[in-house]
Amino acid sequence: MKISCNREKMAAAFQLAASVAPTRSPKEILQNVRITATGGVVQLTATDTEIGIRLELTEGIEIEAEGTALLPVSRTMAILRESSDEELRFVTDETAIQILGKRSKFRLPGANPDEFPTIEGFTEEVYHEIPVRLFRELVKRTVFATDAESSRYALGGVLLEFDGDDVIAVGTDGRRLARMQGKGVSVGDHKTTGMSTIVPTRAISLMERAATDNDGVVHIAARSNDLLLRTPRCVIYSRLVEGRYPNWRQVFPKRDQAIQIDMVVGPLFASLRQAAIVTDHDSRGIDFTFGDGTLKLEATTAEIGNSQVEMPIAYDGKSITMKMDHRFVADFCKVLDNETALIFEIETENSPALLSTDDGYAYVIMPMAKDR
């Protein structure tokens, strides 16, 4: 194999592929990225057996001789990152691969690429077509609420539901729940059944990074034990989390006496950050008091001090005080623009709060127990 490539384009593609490869593995061959040059396309593949990626490079490359090789992840990434050359050449022989610049030359030992696992392509005829921007919002607005450390494995991923043109993503750690929904296109009557299409947090985060706004749409095919995502330049495979997801619809509060308060993300987030200055890891609760046209945020930590921050709100009713983990509210604000309008729905001090926007996003936060 002999190819020339634009260093920056190769580095960006290699970094994405390399993020799948394990840093430690009893199968040392998995600590490589396989590079294949054929038909005017350079393809990078990597896997840890749970997640796999096939990534194509068509721009900024020139193939002098076709072939296949394995690139050790850490050394190759370091070369691509540290090199100052605009263009690099990759040349292989029977025992090694050389990476050549104008003033640099590296020779790395090469393993047998034929022993590398095959990463399947996207051949499904039944799938959902989703606008890239919606897909990225589905992930960003839910993945932070998952719990990879939980003994309940189902909470360590994002639940995806496809039914007709409806697409729903849900993430929860048992103390808060995020749900984002939108519209896609079902091809071949693609749909999911039950509560078992749970994509691991790491895998769905990779899928979100791999999709760019220039891609237009992504294709997703959910199968019984795995899920495939296709963009114009890559295919990503992931096994699904075993187990069934909690019935998230039962978590959403259904109440007739709830108070709905219109707010804007920016002012809420700014006030929250101020109030949180005196909190620490062990004292994360902030009292949210709604009443008399004001939202008052109060925090107290014995060794640090206390804070009180007020912001005007459109509510003059009976005063209600809820204690919530400020990080949970901040996470909601972080995935939205400062100008975004939201509805902050409350009922009693012991009932969950519901924050929602008009584009299909809803977020439930369980209150904390008040200090006695």
N, C-alpha and C positions, 0 to 999 in steps of 0.2 A: 504494500500500500504506500502510495505517495500522494499527499495532498498539501495544498497551501490554503491558509485560512486567515481571515481577519481575527486578530487576537481577541478583541473585545467581544465580538459576536460569539466566538468559540467559548470564551470564559463565561459569558452569561448562560449559554446553553449547558455547558459542562457543570456549572454550579447547581443548576436546577436538577440535572440528572444525578449528580453526586449526592444530593441531599437524601436520596432514597437509599443509597448504599450504606450498609451498617459499618460503624467504626470498629466494632469487634464482632467476630463471628467465627464459629468452628469451621465454617466453609470460607477459607481465605479468598477464594476466587470471587466471592461476592463483594470484596472490598475494591473492586475494579469497576470501571465503566467500559462497556464494549463499544468500540467505534467501528462502523462499517461504512465503506465508501463504495457506492455502486449506482449506476444509472443517473449520475449527475447529482446525487443526494448523499449527504453524510448523515448517518443515523447514530444516535447515542442511546444505549439502553442500560438500565440498572435495575436491580431488585434486591430486596431483603427477604424474599419469598412471600411476604405478606402484601407488599406493595411493589408494583413494577411500573416502569416508564419507558416509552419509546418516543424519542424526540428527534425531529428532522431539521437539518440545516440545509438550506438551499441558497442562501445569500452569503456573500463574502467568502466563498470557497472555490477552489479549483482542484479538480481530481486529475492527477497525472497517471496514476495507476490504481486500479481498484483493489480492495482487500479488506481484511478485518484484523483487529488487534484489541488487546486489553490494556487500558490505561489505569495504573494504580491511582486511586483517588487523591490521596493527600499530596503526593509529590507532583502530580500533574496540575492540581489546583494551585499549588504554590508557584509553579513555573508560569502558569497563565496569569496569575495575580502579580507576580514580581517583575515579569519581563517588561521592558520598555519598548519592545518592537511592535510595530503596527501589524506586521504579518509574521506568521510562524509556519514552518513546514513540519509535517509529521511523516516520517519515513520508517518503515518496518523491514526487518529481515527475519530470519528463522528464530532468532533468540532474543531479540530486543526491539525497542522502539526508540527512535531518535526524535527529539524536538529541537528544531534548529531555528535560530534567529540570525540577524546580521552579525552580532558580536557574541553570541552565546550558542552553546551546544550541550545538549543533555542526552544521555543514553540511559534508558531505564529497562530493567529486565522485563521480559514479556511472558505471561502465562499463555496456555493454549486456549484461544478463544472458542474452540469447538466444545470445550467443557463448560462454557457459561450457559446458564439456564435460558431457554427461549422465552421471550416476552410476547404474549399474543397480541395481535392487532385487533382493531374494531371491525368485526364482520357482522354485527347484529343488524337485523332488519326491523326490529321492534325496539323503539327507544323514544326518549323525549328530546325535543329541540327547545333549548332555553336561551333567551338573550343573555349574552355574557354579563352585562351590567346587572341583570337580575340575579344570575347565578352567584356573582361575587357578593352581592348584598345578602343573599340567602345564607352564605357561609359566614361572612364577617359579622352579621348581626346575631348569630346563634352559637358559633364555635367557642366563643369565650365563656359561655355558660356551662360547658361540659365539664366533667370531672374525671380526668384520666387516672386519678389516684384512688378512686372509689372501689370498694370491694364488689360493688354492683357494676359489672363490666358494661352493661348496656348504657350506663351514664357516661362512658368514655368515648362517646361518638355523637354524631349528629344524625337524627332520624330524618330520612327523606320520604315523603309521601307523594306519589303521582297518581292522579285520578282524573281522566279526561284532560282538560287543559289546565287543571289546578295543580300547582306545585307548592309544597309546604316543607319547610325545614324547621326542626325543633332541637333545642339544646337545653339541658337542665343538669344541675348537680344536687337536686333535692331541696335547695333553699331558695332558688330562683329559677325561672323558666323563660326562655326567649323563643318566640315563634315568628317566622317571617313567611309570607305567602305571596304568590304572584301567578302569572299566567305563562304557560309554555304551549307547545304543540305536541300532542301525542301522535307518534308515527307507528302504524301497525297495532293500534290499541294497546300501547304500552301502559302499564299501571302496576302499582304495588298492592299487595294485600297484607292485612295484619299490621303488626308493629315491629317488624324485624329487619327492615332495610336501614341498618345503623352503620354509618360509615365512620371508621376510626378518626379521631380528631386529627392525628398527624396526616392521614391520607387526604382528608377533605381540605385541610389547610394547603397541602401541596397542590391540589387541583385548583384551588383559588389563585395561588401564585402563578400557576402555569397558564391560566386564562388571561388574555390581555384584551383591552377594549377594542383593539383593532381586529380581533377574531370574529366579532359580530355575534356568532351563536356558538354554543357547545352542544354536543349530543351526549346523553347519559342513558345507559342501559343497565337496569337493575335486574340481577338474576337471583337465583335462590341463595347462593353463598357468596356472591361477589358483585362488584359494580365496576363498570367501565365508563370512562369519560374520554371524549374525543374533541380536540380542537383542530384547527387547520394544520397545526405543526406537531401535535403530539397526541399520544394515547396513554392514559394512566389507568392501571388496574389496581383494585384493592379488594381484599377479602373483607367481608362484613363482620361486625362484632356479633358474637354468638349471644343468644338470649332475646328476650322480648322487652320492648320499651314500656315504661309506665304509660298508663292512659292519660296523656297530657291534657286532653280536653276536659277531664274532670278537675284539673288544677285551676282552670280559668274560673274566676269568681262569677257566680250568677246571682245578682242581687238587684232589687228594685229601688233600694234606698240609697244607692251609692251617690257620692258627690263627685261631679266631674269638673275639674279645674283646668282651664286653658293656660298653657305656659309656652315658653320658647326655650330651646335647649341651652343657648348661650348664657343667659342670665342665671338659669338654674345651676349649670355646671360651675360658673364662676363663684356663686355663693357657696356651693358645696365644697369647692377646693379651699376656700377661706376657712370654713368651719372645721375642715378636716385637719388643719395645721396642728392642732393640739391632740390629735389621736395617735395611737401607736398600734402595734400588732395585737396586743392583748385587749385594747379598748377601742374597738372599731365602730361602736354604735354612735349614731347622731340622732337626737330628738328632732323630729319634723313636726312643728306645731302649725296647723292651718287655722286661721280665724282672724276676724277683724280686718280683712283686706290685706293680710300679711302672712307670708310663710317665714317662720322663725326657725333657724337651724342652730342647735345648741349641742356642744360637746364638752365633756369634762374628763380629764385624766389626772389622777392624783399627783403624779410626779412631773407633769408638764404644765397643766393649767386648764383654763376653760376658754371657750369661744362662744360668741353669739352673733349671728349674722342674719339680717332681715332682708326680704325682698317683697315687693308688692305683688299681690295676686288678686284675681277676680273672684274672691269668696269672702262673704261677710257673715257666714252662718256660725253655728255653734263650734267652739274650739275643739279640735281633735289633735291629739299628740300621738305620733307613732315613732318607735325607735327602729331604725334600719341601719344595716351595714353600709357605710358610705361608699365602699368599694363597689357594691352592687349597683348603686345608682350611678356612680361614675362610669362604670362599664357601659351602661346604656347610653350615656351622653357621648362617650368617646366614638361610637360607631355612627354618629349622626352629625350633620352639619350644624353649626351654631344657630343658623337661621331657621332650623326645622321647628315647626309647631307640634306640640304634643298635648295629650290629655292625661292629666294625673288624676286617677280615680281612686277614691278612698271611701271607706264606710265607717269602720270603728278602729280603735287603736290596736286591736288584736286580729283584725282581718288583713289579708294580703292586699298590697297596693298593686294597681294595674296601670302601667304606663303604655301609651299607644300613639301611633302616628297614623296619618291618613293613607299611607302607602302600603298597608298590610303588615306592619310591624307591631307586635305586642309583647310586653315584658311583665312578668309577675314576680313580685318580691315578697317573701314571707317576712313579717316583722320580727324583731328580736325581743326577747323577754326584757322587761324593764327592771332596772336595779331596784331592789327592795330597800 
